[in-house]
């Protein structure tokens, strides 16, 4: 299957889930024996794998039904998943997240430069792995405490 499509195994699982739901809810009288659109409203996103999943579940739940209504809505109005087109606040948050990601990239480039300088100062080769800043800080603090130094310039 293509990326984002429901696999054959997923389709089978949906059908099996529908069969189990039939045993539990139709068998105990909670749902009617045959499909009744007035008794069961079904809502799904307009994404093919979710439609395929709900179709499989409903086929297992009502195997004799010829047609089952599945309600969907336009992508711009969808609310079953985080939708920045439908929610101004989510759009703001996503925009802020992009700015934070860019800041993190800048910091990451800065840290790579620091790591290279530390590697040179410590005589480390690239095969020695990454410089672990937290571990290096812990070693410096330990040395300062052991030697009785308290000023920040010693390490």
Protein Blocks (a to p, Z undefined) as FASTA:
>chain_A
ZZhiacfklmmmmmmmmmmmmmmmmmnopacfbdcfkloccdddfbfklmmmmmmmmmmm
mmmbmbdcdddddfklgckbccfklmmklmmmmmmmmmmmmmmmmmmmmmmmmmmmmmmm
nopafknopadfklmmmmmmmmmmmnopabfklZZ
